[in-house]
Amino acid sequence: MTQKREAVATQLVDNELTCVTRFDFEPGAETGWHRHGHNYVITAITDLHMRLEEPGGSEREVHVKAGEAYFRQEGVEHNVINASENPMAFVEVEIK
């Protein structure tokens, strides 16, 4: 049985307004299934080649270039996997 590798989450800020977390992924590492309880913004530190597992068994590939950002609303549920052969990293800012 292959053991899953977890992404490393490093909390940078957590106060009454925001929660800022850096995520670092080795190739094949994943966040595990989670549901976002707040609106959030992701900013790519490296190029991101992510496989997103979504409810109902669907999957999709997402590519984000280093320095780019995107916004998602509260309620997103998924497992994020590094689908590349290189490490990847991003910063997530949750808006409380």
C-alpha positions, -999 to 999 in steps of 0.1 A, spaced: 0 0 0 14 34 -10 15 59 18 2 94 9 24 123 14 9 154 31 16 190 21 33 210 48 11 238 61 29 267 79 6 292 96 20 327 92 -9 349 106 -41 340 125 -61 369 139 -96 382 140 -95 393 104 -75 367 84 -56 334 85 -26 332 63 -10 298 56 19 288 34 15 253 18 46 234 5 41 203 -16 67 177 -27 57 159 -59 26 138 -53 19 155 -19 -17 165 -11 -37 185 14 -63 158 22 -100 164 18 -111 197 34 -139 223 31 -131 260 32 -150 278 59 -141 313 46 -136 331 14 -100 328 4 -72 340 -20 -44 318 -32 -11 333 -44 13 310 -62 49 312 -50 60 286 -77 43 274 -108 14 252 -97 2 221 -115 -25 208 -93 -49 179 -95 -82 188 -77 -103 159 -64 -138 172 -60 -170 158 -45 -188 131 -65 -155 116 -77 -146 142 -103 -111 155 -109 -96 184 -128 -62 198 -135 -54 235 -127 -23 254 -137 -13 287 -120 19 306 -128 42 318 -101 30 352 -89 -6 348 -100 -35 347 -76 -71 336 -76 -102 340 -53 -127 313 -42 -158 316 -20 -165 298 12 -177 263 9 -152 249 -17 -145 213 -9 -116 194 -24 -83 176 -21 -53 194 -37 -25 172 -51 8 183 -66 5 167 -100 40 178 -112 75 163 -107 86 195 -90 79 210 -55 52 236 -55 42 263 -29 14 288 -25 1 312 2 -35 310 12 -52 340 28 -86 332 44 -108 362 50 -127 358 82 
